Amino acid sequence: MPQNASRQPGRHFLQIPGPTPVPDRVMRAIDMPLIDQRGPEFAKLGKRVLEGIKTIFKTTQPVIIYTATGTGAWEAALVNTLSPGDRVLMVETGQFATQWKTMAEKLGLKPEFIKGDWRTGADPAAIEEHLRKDKAHEIKAVCVLHNETATGCLSPIAAIRKAISAAGHPALFLVDTISSLASTDYRHDEWGVDVTVGGAQKGLMLPPGMSFNAVSDKALNAAKTSKLPKSFWAWDDMLTMNKVGFFPYTPATQMIQGLAVSIDMLHEEGLDNVFARHHRLAEATRRAVRAWGLEILCREPKYYSPTITAVLLPEGHDADAFRALALDTFNISYGASFGPYAKRYFRIGHLGDVNDGWMIGVLGITEMALGLSGIPHKNGGVQAAMDYLVSAHSAGARAAAE
Ligand SMILES: *Cc1c(COP(=O)(O)O)cnc(C)c1O
């Protein structure tokens, strides 16, 4: 940014993996006169979003909406289903998995952490092996992140479900989809998940402040005997009031107005098209990274995230300095780095309301910022991304014509 300037022109490139850019149409819906949260107009809206959100989780079972960020819905998933001292199995995929584990400890649970190197997703075979050793079935829940936001690795939830069943283990299955929901295929019912945790400010394209628990019958049964203390998070009061479209306390009415529109927008585009767009933009981003000669943090292609790509910088280059320079010069925010690779990588979010042209802008900025920072790389990343997008669209057009 030029010296003495207190304003950067144009739109900010918000490429952190959440909050993501909020579409103007969602903003307009939020910017509406307030209504009575116990009146008939709200009852209609409440019923509409409580039904609509089920289509995003692909469930016919209840979805609870909290006025809280994703962290609140994490806590809700644990305190509604578990009791003090319960053993839970968690997988160290990265920073967010570690935070959920720390929360479990603070709540008086006994997490067992399958070690990871922060460069892959959760391995179904390791989960199966761990559960097979628990012959007395003392482990009460398996908790996994669908998408580890800190590293850009996606875990195979359907395969993990199969692994739990193959071990003949009755543990509940709790899955965090905060940075994958509404951006990549997810099937709460079909995949036999008991509690799915979701958030507003990533794939759902909303401001932060709303989160979700999709719950199964098995989870609702577990809630009847769960002994961890809960009040604000308790499912039972919520479910009773939700039946008539209301909430036990004042819901974030403006966010719910926005959610109604975001659900509409996802269905207007078509969920499968939304998922295909995220895969396309993720692949374009990875092709750019490879053309630059840089390394993708996620080590194995089978775990590549459709929503986030973490880019490792060569040894001796500070990713935080790179991000600061890019922000100052080009008005872009990237995600930070964590844990064993802190300061070694930056994350490009390619989720939410982003399209091909926007991402070419992001990759163009990134290529310029690499040059400006003196980070050794090859040019041509943007070209590689454009070539891929052209080929993806011509293949798509051919398939549609057939
Ligand atoms: C963002 C995120 C969280 C935390 O959500 P907040 O809304 O910041 O509380 C938890 N898990 C994952 C996977 C996330 O991406």
The ligand as an SDF file (V2000), in Angstrom:
LIG
                    3D

 15 15  0  0  0  0  0  0  0  0999 V2000
  -12.9000  -22.8230   11.8730 C   0  0  0  0  0  0  0  0  0  0  0  0
  -12.8370  -24.1800   12.4510 C   0  0  0  0  0  0  0  0  0  0  0  0
  -13.1350  -24.4500   13.7860 C   0  0  0  0  0  0  0  0  0  0  0  0
  -13.4070  -23.3660   14.7950 C   0  0  0  0  0  0  0  0  0  0  0  0
  -14.5560  -22.6760   14.4890 O   0  0  0  0  0  0  0  0  0  0  0  0
  -14.8200  -21.2040   15.0900 P   0  0  0  0  0  0  0  0  0  0  0  0
  -16.0020  -20.7560   14.3070 O   0  0  0  0  0  0  0  0  0  0  0  0
  -13.5720  -20.4120   14.8390 O   0  0  0  0  0  0  0  0  0  0  0  0
  -15.1020  -21.3570   16.5390 O   0  0  0  0  0  0  0  0  0  0  0  0
  -13.1400  -25.7650   14.2080 C   0  0  0  0  0  0  0  0  0  0  0  0
  -12.8690  -26.7720   13.3680 N   0  0  0  0  0  0  0  0  0  0  0  0
  -12.5520  -26.5570   12.0730 C   0  0  0  0  0  0  0  0  0  0  0  0
  -12.2560  -27.7160   11.2010 C   0  0  0  0  0  0  0  0  0  0  0  0
  -12.5260  -25.2610   11.5880 C   0  0  0  0  0  0  0  0  0  0  0  0
  -12.2080  -25.0480   10.3050 O   0  0  0  0  0  0  0  0  0  0  0  0
  1  2  1  0
  2  3  1  0
  2 14  2  0
  3  4  1  0
  3 10  2  0
  4  5  1  0
  5  6  1  0
  6  7  2  0
  6  8  1  0
  6  9  1  0
 10 11  1  0
 11 12  2  0
 12 13  1  0
 12 14  1  0
 14 15  1  0
M  END
$$$$
